[in-house]
């Protein structure tokens, strides 16, 4: 499985460059992940949803159930925006 990630960060603070402060930082973080696996969580109910997902039916017809029995939670895409 080949995971791809695009992360875009835009940040600014009021002041000169030498006056940087995390407390004063304001910005936006955009994240787009595709075709990956999160190993550090137990998927539980998410794994059941993956079995029922229509997008996964082609994999099931090809008898590919690797996302069910492998460790972690498999995902097709995760997209998010954080504004702070």
PDB file of N, CA, C and O in Angstrom, chain B, residues numbered from 101:
ATOM      1  N   UNK B 101       0.853  -1.168   0.000  1.00  0.00           N
ATOM      2  CA  UNK B 101       0.000   0.000   0.000  1.00  0.00           C
ATOM      3  C   UNK B 101       0.897   1.230   0.000  1.00  0.00           C
ATOM      4  O   UNK B 101       1.817   1.326   0.812  1.00  0.00           O
ATOM      5  N   UNK B 102       0.644   2.151  -0.886  1.00  0.00           N
ATOM      6  CA  UNK B 102       1.434   3.360  -0.988  1.00  0.00           C
ATOM      7  C   UNK B 102       0.616   4.539  -0.493  1.00  0.00           C
ATOM      8  O   UNK B 102      -0.372   4.924  -1.119  1.00  0.00           O
ATOM      9  N   UNK B 103       1.022   5.105   0.618  1.00  0.00           N
ATOM     10  CA  UNK B 103       0.319   6.229   1.220  1.00  0.00           C
ATOM     11  C   UNK B 103       0.871   7.529   0.673  1.00  0.00           C
ATOM     12  O   UNK B 103       2.082   7.689   0.526  1.00  0.00           O
ATOM     13  N   UNK B 104      -0.032   8.465   0.371  1.00  0.00           N
ATOM     14  CA  UNK B 104       0.408   9.794  -0.041  1.00  0.00           C
ATOM     15  C   UNK B 104      -0.181  10.821   0.919  1.00  0.00           C
ATOM     16  O   UNK B 104      -1.274  10.637   1.454  1.00  0.00           O
ATOM     17  N   UNK B 105       0.551  11.888   1.123  1.00  0.00           N
ATOM     18  CA  UNK B 105       0.113  12.942   2.032  1.00  0.00           C
ATOM     19  C   UNK B 105       0.452  14.306   1.453  1.00  0.00           C
ATOM     20  O   UNK B 105       1.535  14.514   0.907  1.00  0.00           O
ATOM     21  N   UNK B 106      -0.484  15.223   1.580  1.00  0.00           N
ATOM     22  CA  UNK B 106      -0.259  16.615   1.221  1.00  0.00           C
ATOM     23  C   UNK B 106      -0.649  17.435   2.451  1.00  0.00           C
ATOM     24  O   UNK B 106      -1.790  17.380   2.909  1.00  0.00           O
ATOM     25  N   UNK B 107       0.306  18.190   2.974  1.00  0.00           N
ATOM     26  CA  UNK B 107       0.080  19.023   4.148  1.00  0.00           C
ATOM     27  C   UNK B 107       0.458  20.447   3.781  1.00  0.00           C
ATOM     28  O   UNK B 107       1.577  20.709   3.339  1.00  0.00           O
ATOM     29  N   UNK B 108      -0.494  21.377   3.967  1.00  0.00           N
ATOM     30  CA  UNK B 108      -0.266  22.777   3.644  1.00  0.00           C
ATOM     31  C   UNK B 108      -0.453  23.595   4.915  1.00  0.00           C
ATOM     32  O   UNK B 108      -1.514  23.549   5.537  1.00  0.00           O
ATOM     33  N   UNK B 109       0.568  24.335   5.297  1.00  0.00           N
ATOM     34  CA  UNK B 109       0.531  25.140   6.512  1.00  0.00           C
ATOM     35  C   UNK B 109       0.732  26.600   6.154  1.00  0.00           C
ATOM     36  O   UNK B 109       1.663  26.940   5.425  1.00  0.00           O
ATOM     37  N   UNK B 110      -0.132  27.461   6.661  1.00  0.00           N
ATOM     38  CA  UNK B 110      -0.006  28.901   6.508  1.00  0.00           C
ATOM     39  C   UNK B 110      -0.084  29.512   7.900  1.00  0.00           C
ATOM     40  O   UNK B 110      -1.041  29.263   8.633  1.00  0.00           O
ATOM     41  N   UNK B 111       0.895  30.296   8.262  1.00  0.00           N
ATOM     42  CA  UNK B 111       0.898  30.885   9.591  1.00  0.00           C
ATOM     43  C   UNK B 111       1.408  32.306   9.592  1.00  0.00           C
ATOM     44  O   UNK B 111       2.167  32.714   8.714  1.00  0.00           O
ATOM     45  N   UNK B 112       0.975  33.060  10.601  1.00  0.00           N
ATOM     46  CA  UNK B 112       1.416  34.450  10.748  1.00  0.00           C
ATOM     47  C   UNK B 112       1.296  34.860  12.209  1.00  0.00           C
ATOM     48  O   UNK B 112       0.557  34.244  12.978  1.00  0.00           O
ATOM     49  N   UNK B 113       2.017  35.890  12.581  1.00  0.00           N
ATOM     50  CA  UNK B 113       1.905  36.463  13.916  1.00  0.00           C
ATOM     51  C   UNK B 113       2.141  37.959  13.785  1.00  0.00           C
ATOM     52  O   UNK B 113       2.818  38.426  12.869  1.00  0.00           O
ATOM     53  N   UNK B 114       1.567  38.695  14.724  1.00  0.00           N
ATOM     54  CA  UNK B 114       1.762  40.145  14.741  1.00  0.00           C
ATOM     55  C   UNK B 114       3.117  40.441  15.360  1.00  0.00           C
ATOM     56  O   UNK B 114       3.364  40.118  16.522  1.00  0.00           O
ATOM     57  N   UNK B 115       3.969  41.042  14.594  1.00  0.00           N
ATOM     58  CA  UNK B 115       5.288  41.393  15.101  1.00  0.00           C
ATOM     59  C   UNK B 115       6.359  41.118  14.069  1.00  0.00           C
ATOM     60  O   UNK B 115       6.096  40.602  12.983  1.00  0.00           O
ATOM     61  N   UNK B 116       7.544  41.470  14.433  1.00  0.00           N
ATOM     62  CA  UNK B 116       8.711  41.268  13.566  1.00  0.00           C
ATOM     63  C   UNK B 116       9.105  39.794  13.580  1.00  0.00           C
ATOM     64  O   UNK B 116       8.694  39.062  14.480  1.00  0.00           O
ATOM     65  N   UNK B 117       9.887  39.345  12.610  1.00  0.00           N
ATOM     66  CA  UNK B 117      10.299  37.944  12.570  1.00  0.00           C
ATOM     67  C   UNK B 117      10.998  37.482  13.856  1.00  0.00           C
ATOM     68  O   UNK B 117      10.835  36.330  14.256  1.00  0.00           O
ATOM     69  N   UNK B 118      11.747  38.331  14.488  1.00  0.00           N
ATOM     70  CA  UNK B 118      12.439  37.940  15.719  1.00  0.00           C
ATOM     71  C   UNK B 118      11.512  37.928  16.932  1.00  0.00           C
ATOM     72  O   UNK B 118      11.931  37.521  18.016  1.00  0.00           O
ATOM     73  N   UNK B 119      10.248  38.371  16.773  1.00  0.00           N
ATOM     74  CA  UNK B 119       9.272  38.371  17.862  1.00  0.00           C
ATOM     75  C   UNK B 119       8.329  37.167  17.788  1.00  0.00           C
ATOM     76  O   UNK B 119       7.212  37.219  18.304  1.00  0.00           O
ATOM     77  N   UNK B 120       8.774  36.094  17.155  1.00  0.00           N
ATOM     78  CA  UNK B 120       7.931  34.907  17.014  1.00  0.00           C
ATOM     79  C   UNK B 120       7.516  34.365  18.376  1.00  0.00           C
ATOM     80  O   UNK B 120       8.312  34.299  19.313  1.00  0.00           O
ATOM     81  N   UNK B 121       6.234  33.975  18.457  1.00  0.00           N
ATOM     82  CA  UNK B 121       5.703  33.397  19.688  1.00  0.00           C
ATOM     83  C   UNK B 121       4.621  32.392  19.307  1.00  0.00           C
ATOM     84  O   UNK B 121       3.719  32.717  18.535  1.00  0.00           O
ATOM     85  N   UNK B 122       4.701  31.175  19.840  1.00  0.00           N
ATOM     86  CA  UNK B 122       3.660  30.180  19.567  1.00  0.00           C
ATOM     87  C   UNK B 122       2.299  30.649  20.047  1.00  0.00           C
ATOM     88  O   UNK B 122       1.286  30.341  19.420  1.00  0.00           O
ATOM     89  N   UNK B 123       2.256  31.385  21.143  1.00  0.00           N
ATOM     90  CA  UNK B 123       0.982  31.873  21.682  1.00  0.00           C
ATOM     91  C   UNK B 123       0.333  32.876  20.737  1.00  0.00           C
ATOM     92  O   UNK B 123      -0.893  32.977  20.702  1.00  0.00           O
ATOM     93  N   UNK B 124       1.115  33.610  19.980  1.00  0.00           N
ATOM     94  CA  UNK B 124       0.577  34.620  19.075  1.00  0.00           C
ATOM     95  C   UNK B 124       0.370  34.096  17.655  1.00  0.00           C
ATOM     96  O   UNK B 124      -0.140  34.819  16.799  1.00  0.00           O
ATOM     97  N   UNK B 125       0.757  32.858  17.399  1.00  0.00           N
ATOM     98  CA  UNK B 125       0.670  32.291  16.057  1.00  0.00           C
ATOM     99  C   UNK B 125      -0.779  32.047  15.659  1.00  0.00           C
ATOM    100  O   UNK B 125      -1.545  31.460  16.423  1.00  0.00           O
ATOM    101  N   UNK B 126      -1.150  32.490  14.480  1.00  0.00           N
ATOM    102  CA  UNK B 126      -2.471  32.258  13.902  1.00  0.00           C
ATOM    103  C   UNK B 126      -2.262  31.682  12.511  1.00  0.00           C
ATOM    104  O   UNK B 126      -1.345  32.091  11.798  1.00  0.00           O
ATOM    105  N   UNK B 127      -3.116  30.726  12.117  1.00  0.00           N
ATOM    106  CA  UNK B 127      -2.926  30.157  10.791  1.00  0.00           C
ATOM    107  C   UNK B 127      -3.921  29.090  10.437  1.00  0.00           C
ATOM    108  O   UNK B 127      -4.980  28.964  11.053  1.00  0.00           O
ATOM    109  N   UNK B 128      -3.563  28.322   9.432  1.00  0.00           N
ATOM    110  CA  UNK B 128      -4.429  27.282   8.886  1.00  0.00           C
ATOM    111  C   UNK B 128      -3.571  26.099   8.477  1.00  0.00           C
ATOM    112  O   UNK B 128      -2.496  26.263   7.900  1.00  0.00           O
ATOM    113  N   UNK B 129      -4.063  24.899   8.786  1.00  0.00           N
ATOM    114  CA  UNK B 129      -3.372  23.658   8.429  1.00  0.00           C
ATOM    115  C   UNK B 129      -4.351  22.789   7.642  1.00  0.00           C
ATOM    116  O   UNK B 129      -5.399  22.412   8.165  1.00  0.00           O
ATOM    117  N   UNK B 130      -4.022  22.472   6.403  1.00  0.00           N
ATOM    118  CA  UNK B 130      -4.823  21.588   5.560  1.00  0.00           C
ATOM    119  C   UNK B 130      -4.076  20.265   5.397  1.00  0.00           C
ATOM    120  O   UNK B 130      -2.886  20.254   5.084  1.00  0.00           O
ATOM    121  N   UNK B 131      -4.782  19.145   5.611  1.00  0.00           N
ATOM    122  CA  UNK B 131      -4.183  17.819   5.517  1.00  0.00           C
ATOM    123  C   UNK B 131      -5.028  16.962   4.578  1.00  0.00           C
ATOM    124  O   UNK B 131      -6.255  16.944   4.675  1.00  0.00           O
ATOM    125  N   UNK B 132      -4.362  16.253   3.673  1.00  0.00           N
ATOM    126  CA  UNK B 132      -5.035  15.340   2.763  1.00  0.00           C
ATOM    127  C   UNK B 132      -4.191  14.067   2.670  1.00  0.00           C
ATOM    128  O   UNK B 132      -3.103  14.070   2.093  1.00  0.00           O
ATOM    129  N   UNK B 133      -4.706  12.984   3.245  1.00  0.00           N
ATOM    130  CA  UNK B 133      -4.014  11.699   3.249  1.00  0.00           C
ATOM    131  C   UNK B 133      -4.789  10.717   2.385  1.00  0.00           C
ATOM    132  O   UNK B 133      -6.020  10.732   2.393  1.00  0.00           O
ATOM    133  N   UNK B 134      -4.094   9.867   1.643  1.00  0.00           N
ATOM    134  CA  UNK B 134      -4.750   8.873   0.783  1.00  0.00           C
ATOM    135  C   UNK B 134      -4.095   7.515   0.935  1.00  0.00           C
ATOM    136  O   UNK B 134      -2.873   7.401   1.037  1.00  0.00           O
ATOM    137  N   UNK B 135      -4.933   6.485   0.948  1.00  0.00           N
ATOM    138  CA  UNK B 135      -4.498   5.080   0.935  1.00  0.00           C
ATOM    139  C   UNK B 135      -3.475   4.757   2.016  1.00  0.00           C
ATOM    140  O   UNK B 135      -2.290   4.582   1.735  1.00  0.00           O
ATOM    141  N   UNK B 136      -3.942   4.682   3.237  1.00  0.00           N
ATOM    142  CA  UNK B 136      -3.013   4.400   4.319  1.00  0.00           C
ATOM    143  C   UNK B 136      -3.605   3.525   5.403  1.00  0.00           C
ATOM    144  O   UNK B 136      -4.701   2.982   5.271  1.00  0.00           O
ATOM    145  N   UNK B 137      -2.857   3.408   6.464  1.00  0.00           N
ATOM    146  CA  UNK B 137      -3.251   2.574   7.601  1.00  0.00           C
ATOM    147  C   UNK B 137      -2.768   3.262   8.869  1.00  0.00           C
ATOM    148  O   UNK B 137      -1.610   3.668   8.963  1.00  0.00           O
ATOM    149  N   UNK B 138      -3.666   3.391   9.846  1.00  0.00           N
ATOM    150  CA  UNK B 138      -3.316   3.941  11.147  1.00  0.00           C
ATOM    151  C   UNK B 138      -3.104   2.760  12.080  1.00  0.00           C
ATOM    152  O   UNK B 138      -4.054   2.059  12.427  1.00  0.00           O
ATOM    153  N   UNK B 139      -1.864   2.539  12.486  1.00  0.00           N
ATOM    154  CA  UNK B 139      -1.519   1.350  13.260  1.00  0.00           C
ATOM    155  C   UNK B 139      -1.781   1.499  14.748  1.00  0.00           C
ATOM    156  O   UNK B 139      -1.956   0.494  15.437  1.00  0.00           O
ATOM    157  N   UNK B 140      -1.812   2.704  15.259  1.00  0.00           N
ATOM    158  CA  UNK B 140      -1.843   2.904  16.707  1.00  0.00           C
ATOM    159  C   UNK B 140      -3.243   2.901  17.315  1.00  0.00           C
ATOM    160  O   UNK B 140      -3.389   3.220  18.495  1.00  0.00           O
ATOM    161  N   UNK B 141      -4.288   2.547  16.543  1.00  0.00           N
ATOM    162  CA  UNK B 141      -5.635   2.511  17.100  1.00  0.00           C
ATOM    163  C   UNK B 141      -6.286   1.162  16.814  1.00  0.00           C
ATOM    164  O   UNK B 141      -5.932   0.467  15.862  1.00  0.00           O
ATOM    165  N   UNK B 142      -7.237   0.816  17.655  1.00  0.00           N
ATOM    166  CA  UNK B 142      -8.048  -0.373  17.433  1.00  0.00           C
ATOM    167  C   UNK B 142      -9.271   0.055  16.635  1.00  0.00           C
ATOM    168  O   UNK B 142     -10.028   0.904  17.106  1.00  0.00           O
ATOM    169  N   UNK B 143      -9.494  -0.490  15.460  1.00  0.00           N
ATOM    170  CA  UNK B 143     -10.544  -0.004  14.573  1.00  0.00           C
ATOM    171  C   UNK B 143     -11.971  -0.297  15.036  1.00  0.00           C
ATOM    172  O   UNK B 143     -12.864   0.514  14.793  1.00  0.00           O
ATOM    173  N   UNK B 144     -12.208  -1.425  15.689  1.00  0.00           N
ATOM    174  CA  UNK B 144     -13.536  -1.742  16.200  1.00  0.00           C
ATOM    175  C   UNK B 144     -14.650  -1.536  15.190  1.00  0.00           C
ATOM    176  O   UNK B 144     -14.702  -2.218  14.167  1.00  0.00           O
ATOM    177  N   UNK B 145     -15.543  -0.591  15.479  1.00  0.00           N
ATOM    178  CA  UNK B 145     -16.705  -0.320  14.643  1.00  0.00           C
ATOM    179  C   UNK B 145     -16.302   0.159  13.244  1.00  0.00           C
ATOM    180  O   UNK B 145     -17.007  -0.110  12.272  1.00  0.00           O
ATOM    181  N   UNK B 146     -15.183   0.861  13.140  1.00  0.00           N
ATOM    182  CA  UNK B 146     -14.703   1.329  11.835  1.00  0.00           C
ATOM    183  C   UNK B 146     -14.415   0.193  10.878  1.00  0.00           C
ATOM    184  O   UNK B 146     -14.614   0.330   9.671  1.00  0.00           O
ATOM    185  N   UNK B 147     -13.948  -0.930  11.403  1.00  0.00           N
ATOM    186  CA  UNK B 147     -13.671  -2.093  10.560  1.00  0.00           C
ATOM    187  C   UNK B 147     -14.974  -2.662  10.008  1.00  0.00           C
ATOM    188  O   UNK B 147     -15.026  -3.077   8.850  1.00  0.00           O
ATOM    189  N   UNK B 148     -16.029  -2.686  10.825  1.00  0.00           N
ATOM    190  CA  UNK B 148     -17.332  -3.156  10.369  1.00  0.00           C
ATOM    191  C   UNK B 148     -17.866  -2.256   9.260  1.00  0.00           C
ATOM    192  O   UNK B 148     -18.413  -2.745   8.272  1.00  0.00           O
ATOM    193  N   UNK B 149     -17.711  -0.950   9.418  1.00  0.00           N
ATOM    194  CA  UNK B 149     -18.147  -0.023   8.372  1.00  0.00           C
ATOM    195  C   UNK B 149     -17.370  -0.247   7.078  1.00  0.00           C
ATOM    196  O   UNK B 149     -17.924  -0.116   5.986  1.00  0.00           O
ATOM    197  N   UNK B 150     -16.096  -0.581   7.201  1.00  0.00           N
ATOM    198  CA  UNK B 150     -15.287  -0.859   6.014  1.00  0.00           C
ATOM    199  C   UNK B 150     -15.777  -2.071   5.246  1.00  0.00           C
ATOM    200  O   UNK B 150     -15.686  -2.110   4.019  1.00  0.00           O
ATOM    201  N   UNK B 151     -16.300  -3.068   5.963  1.00  0.00           N
ATOM    202  CA  UNK B 151     -16.842  -4.258   5.305  1.00  0.00           C
ATOM    203  C   UNK B 151     -18.088  -3.896   4.516  1.00  0.00           C
ATOM    204  O   UNK B 151     -18.327  -4.446   3.441  1.00  0.00           O
ATOM    205  N   UNK B 152     -18.885  -2.972   5.045  1.00  0.00           N
ATOM    206  CA  UNK B 152     -20.149  -2.610   4.417  1.00  0.00           C
ATOM    207  C   UNK B 152     -20.030  -1.509   3.370  1.00  0.00           C
ATOM    208  O   UNK B 152     -20.970  -1.292   2.606  1.00  0.00           O
ATOM    209  N   UNK B 153     -18.906  -0.813   3.316  1.00  0.00           N
ATOM    210  CA  UNK B 153     -18.746   0.331   2.415  1.00  0.00           C
ATOM    211  C   UNK B 153     -18.819  -0.104   0.954  1.00  0.00           C
ATOM    212  O   UNK B 153     -18.142  -1.046   0.542  1.00  0.00           O
ATOM    213  N   UNK B 154     -19.640   0.586   0.187  1.00  0.00           N
ATOM    214  CA  UNK B 154     -19.805   0.247  -1.226  1.00  0.00           C
ATOM    215  C   UNK B 154     -18.503   0.419  -2.007  1.00  0.00           C
ATOM    216  O   UNK B 154     -18.247  -0.318  -2.959  1.00  0.00           O
ATOM    217  N   UNK B 155     -17.683   1.391  -1.608  1.00  0.00           N
ATOM    218  CA  UNK B 155     -16.410   1.621  -2.295  1.00  0.00           C
ATOM    219  C   UNK B 155     -15.477   0.430  -2.156  1.00  0.00           C
ATOM    220  O   UNK B 155     -14.567   0.267  -2.969  1.00  0.00           O
ATOM    221  N   UNK B 156     -15.682  -0.400  -1.150  1.00  0.00           N
ATOM    222  CA  UNK B 156     -14.830  -1.557  -0.917  1.00  0.00           C
ATOM    223  C   UNK B 156     -15.339  -2.814  -1.613  1.00  0.00           C
ATOM    224  O   UNK B 156     -14.651  -3.835  -1.583  1.00  0.00           O
ATOM    225  N   UNK B 157     -16.493  -2.784  -2.227  1.00  0.00           N
ATOM    226  CA  UNK B 157     -17.076  -3.982  -2.838  1.00  0.00           C
ATOM    227  C   UNK B 157     -16.181  -4.584  -3.917  1.00  0.00           C
ATOM    228  O   UNK B 157     -16.111  -5.806  -4.050  1.00  0.00           O
ATOM    229  N   UNK B 158     -15.497  -3.742  -4.687  1.00  0.00           N
ATOM    230  CA  UNK B 158     -14.608  -4.259  -5.741  1.00  0.00           C
ATOM    231  C   UNK B 158     -13.500  -5.101  -5.103  1.00  0.00           C
ATOM    232  O   UNK B 158     -13.146  -6.163  -5.616  1.00  0.00           O
ATOM    233  N   UNK B 159     -12.955  -4.618  -3.974  1.00  0.00           N
ATOM    234  CA  UNK B 159     -11.934  -5.394  -3.271  1.00  0.00           C
ATOM    235  C   UNK B 159     -12.514  -6.719  -2.793  1.00  0.00           C
ATOM    236  O   UNK B 159     -11.846  -7.751  -2.859  1.00  0.00           O
ATOM    237  N   UNK B 160     -13.745  -6.697  -2.315  1.00  0.00           N
ATOM    238  CA  UNK B 160     -14.367  -7.924  -1.808  1.00  0.00           C
ATOM    239  C   UNK B 160     -14.589  -8.921  -2.944  1.00  0.00           C
ATOM    240  O   UNK B 160     -14.383 -10.120  -2.760  1.00  0.00           O
ATOM    241  N   UNK B 161     -15.009  -8.437  -4.117  1.00  0.00           N
ATOM    242  CA  UNK B 161     -15.220  -9.317  -5.265  1.00  0.00           C
ATOM    243  C   UNK B 161     -13.905  -9.942  -5.734  1.00  0.00           C
ATOM    244  O   UNK B 161     -13.903 -11.030  -6.309  1.00  0.00           O
ATOM    245  N   UNK B 162     -12.799  -9.259  -5.491  1.00  0.00           N
ATOM    246  CA  UNK B 162     -11.480  -9.786  -5.836  1.00  0.00           C
ATOM    247  C   UNK B 162     -10.919 -10.637  -4.691  1.00  0.00           C
ATOM    248  O   UNK B 162      -9.759 -11.048  -4.715  1.00  0.00           O
ATOM    249  N   UNK B 163     -11.765 -10.890  -3.696  1.00  0.00           N
ATOM    250  CA  UNK B 163     -11.409 -11.679  -2.514  1.00  0.00           C
ATOM    251  C   UNK B 163     -10.243 -11.055  -1.738  1.00  0.00           C
ATOM    252  O   UNK B 163      -9.416 -11.770  -1.172  1.00  0.00           O
ATOM    253  N   UNK B 164     -10.185  -9.725  -1.716  1.00  0.00           N
ATOM    254  CA  UNK B 164      -9.170  -8.987  -0.963  1.00  0.00           C
ATOM    255  C   UNK B 164      -9.796  -8.502   0.347  1.00  0.00           C
ATOM    256  O   UNK B 164     -10.539  -7.521   0.363  1.00  0.00           O
ATOM    257  N   UNK B 165      -9.490  -9.193   1.435  1.00  0.00           N
ATOM    258  CA  UNK B 165     -10.002  -8.841   2.755  1.00  0.00           C
ATOM    259  C   UNK B 165      -8.862  -8.378   3.660  1.00  0.00           C
ATOM    260  O   UNK B 165      -8.976  -8.443   4.884  1.00  0.00           O
ATOM    261  N   UNK B 166      -7.773  -7.915   3.069  1.00  0.00           N
ATOM    262  CA  UNK B 166      -6.593  -7.556   3.846  1.00  0.00           C
ATOM    263  C   UNK B 166      -6.873  -6.439   4.845  1.00  0.00           C
ATOM    264  O   UNK B 166      -6.266  -6.412   5.915  1.00  0.00           O
ATOM    265  N   UNK B 167      -7.776  -5.518   4.521  1.00  0.00           N
ATOM    266  CA  UNK B 167      -8.071  -4.425   5.444  1.00  0.00           C
ATOM    267  C   UNK B 167      -8.823  -4.894   6.687  1.00  0.00           C
ATOM    268  O   UNK B 167      -8.889  -4.168   7.679  1.00  0.00           O
ATOM    269  N   UNK B 168      -9.382  -6.083   6.645  1.00  0.00           N
ATOM    270  CA  UNK B 168     -10.138  -6.596   7.777  1.00  0.00           C
ATOM    271  C   UNK B 168      -9.237  -7.292   8.784  1.00  0.00           C
ATOM    272  O   UNK B 168      -9.403  -7.108   9.990  1.00  0.00           O
ATOM    273  N   UNK B 169      -8.283  -8.091   8.310  1.00  0.00           N
ATOM    274  CA  UNK B 169      -7.489  -8.885   9.244  1.00  0.00           C
ATOM    275  C   UNK B 169      -6.132  -8.267   9.589  1.00  0.00           C
ATOM    276  O   UNK B 169      -5.489  -8.726  10.533  1.00  0.00           O
ATOM    277  N   UNK B 170      -5.674  -7.251   8.865  1.00  0.00           N
ATOM    278  CA  UNK B 170      -4.391  -6.640   9.198  1.00  0.00           C
ATOM    279  C   UNK B 170      -4.536  -5.689  10.391  1.00  0.00           C
ATOM    280  O   UNK B 170      -5.633  -5.233  10.716  1.00  0.00           O
ATOM    281  N   UNK B 171      -3.415  -5.408  11.022  1.00  0.00           N
ATOM    282  CA  UNK B 171      -3.382  -4.534  12.188  1.00  0.00           C
ATOM    283  C   UNK B 171      -3.746  -3.103  11.799  1.00  0.00           C
ATOM    284  O   UNK B 171      -3.397  -2.640  10.713  1.00  0.00           O
ATOM    285  N   UNK B 172      -4.451  -2.406  12.695  1.00  0.00           N
ATOM    286  CA  UNK B 172      -4.766  -1.003  12.494  1.00  0.00           C
ATOM    287  C   UNK B 172      -6.024  -0.787  11.675  1.00  0.00           C
ATOM    288  O   UNK B 172      -6.766  -1.723  11.378  1.00  0.00           O
ATOM    289  N   UNK B 173      -6.244   0.458  11.320  1.00  0.00           N
ATOM    290  CA  UNK B 173      -7.429   0.872  10.570  1.00  0.00           C
ATOM    291  C   UNK B 173      -7.008   1.384   9.200  1.00  0.00           C
ATOM    292  O   UNK B 173      -6.251   2.351   9.103  1.00  0.00           O
ATOM    293  N   UNK B 174      -7.491   0.746   8.148  1.00  0.00           N
ATOM    294  CA  UNK B 174      -7.187   1.148   6.782  1.00  0.00           C
ATOM    295  C   UNK B 174      -8.109   2.281   6.365  1.00  0.00           C
ATOM    296  O   UNK B 174      -9.287   2.285   6.720  1.00  0.00           O
ATOM    297  N   UNK B 175      -7.578   3.246   5.611  1.00  0.00           N
ATOM    298  CA  UNK B 175      -8.412   4.324   5.103  1.00  0.00           C
ATOM    299  C   UNK B 175      -8.093   4.610   3.639  1.00  0.00           C
ATOM    300  O   UNK B 175      -6.963   4.431   3.185  1.00  0.00           O
ATOM    301  N   UNK B 176      -9.120   5.059   2.912  1.00  0.00           N
ATOM    302  CA  UNK B 176      -8.942   5.478   1.530  1.00  0.00           C
ATOM    303  C   UNK B 176      -8.487   6.933   1.476  1.00  0.00           C
ATOM    304  O   UNK B 176      -7.579   7.282   0.723  1.00  0.00           O
ATOM    305  N   UNK B 177      -9.133   7.780   2.287  1.00  0.00           N
ATOM    306  CA  UNK B 177      -8.713   9.175   2.348  1.00  0.00           C
ATOM    307  C   UNK B 177      -9.139   9.791   3.678  1.00  0.00           C
ATOM    308  O   UNK B 177     -10.170   9.444   4.253  1.00  0.00           O
ATOM    309  N   UNK B 178      -8.314  10.707   4.136  1.00  0.00           N
ATOM    310  CA  UNK B 178      -8.615  11.530   5.308  1.00  0.00           C
ATOM    311  C   UNK B 178      -8.282  12.960   4.917  1.00  0.00           C
ATOM    312  O   UNK B 178      -7.164  13.253   4.494  1.00  0.00           O
ATOM    313  N   UNK B 179      -9.249  13.838   5.058  1.00  0.00           N
ATOM    314  CA  UNK B 179      -9.069  15.234   4.713  1.00  0.00           C
ATOM    315  C   UNK B 179      -9.509  16.091   5.892  1.00  0.00           C
ATOM    316  O   UNK B 179     -10.548  15.828   6.497  1.00  0.00           O
ATOM    317  N   UNK B 180      -8.737  17.101   6.216  1.00  0.00           N
ATOM    318  CA  UNK B 180      -9.119  17.972   7.313  1.00  0.00           C
ATOM    319  C   UNK B 180      -8.478  19.325   7.233  1.00  0.00           C
ATOM    320  O   UNK B 180      -7.441  19.508   6.596  1.00  0.00           O
ATOM    321  N   UNK B 181      -9.116  20.280   7.895  1.00  0.00           N
ATOM    322  CA  UNK B 181      -8.607  21.652   7.982  1.00  0.00           C
ATOM    323  C   UNK B 181      -8.653  22.083   9.430  1.00  0.00           C
ATOM    324  O   UNK B 181      -9.676  21.923  10.096  1.00  0.00           O
ATOM    325  N   UNK B 182      -7.571  22.623   9.917  1.00  0.00           N
ATOM    326  CA  UNK B 182      -7.477  23.151  11.272  1.00  0.00           C
ATOM    327  C   UNK B 182      -7.161  24.628  11.183  1.00  0.00           C
ATOM    328  O   UNK B 182      -6.138  25.021  10.624  1.00  0.00           O
ATOM    329  N   UNK B 183      -8.046  25.448  11.739  1.00  0.00           N
ATOM    330  CA  UNK B 183      -7.832  26.900  11.777  1.00  0.00           C
ATOM    331  C   UNK B 183      -7.585  27.274  13.231  1.00  0.00           C
ATOM    332  O   UNK B 183      -8.397  26.947  14.097  1.00  0.00           O
ATOM    333  N   UNK B 184      -6.512  27.936  13.506  1.00  0.00           N
ATOM    334  CA  UNK B 184      -6.161  28.296  14.884  1.00  0.00           C
ATOM    335  C   UNK B 184      -5.723  29.726  14.991  1.00  0.00           C
ATOM    336  O   UNK B 184      -5.393  30.191  16.082  1.00  0.00           O
TER     337      UNK B 184
END
